[in-house]
Amino acid sequence: MEVEVRFYGRVSETTGLSSAKYQDVKNIDALLNLLKGEFPKLQNLQYTMALNQVIINTNTTFKDGDIIAILPPFAGG
């Protein structure tokens, strides 16, 4: 199983990537553990996560081909 993670704004600046693909990551919690190990500075950032363009706030299980976006905080407008 493969998922794509897309990084935006300050998160992209912190990781140095706009996107990356990960194999055999089962859910949000596993992905966050992996990313925080790979990019320790993520622990100091605030961000929101979306799964297939839907904001998520709980541990969610992935399916092959899912796209996860890690978004910086939104400004009002």
Buried (B, 14 or more C-beta within 10 A) or exposed (E): EEBEBBBBBBBBEBBEBEBEEBEEBEEBEBBBEEBEEEBEEBEEBEBBBBBEEEEEEEEBEBEEEBBBBBBBEEEEE
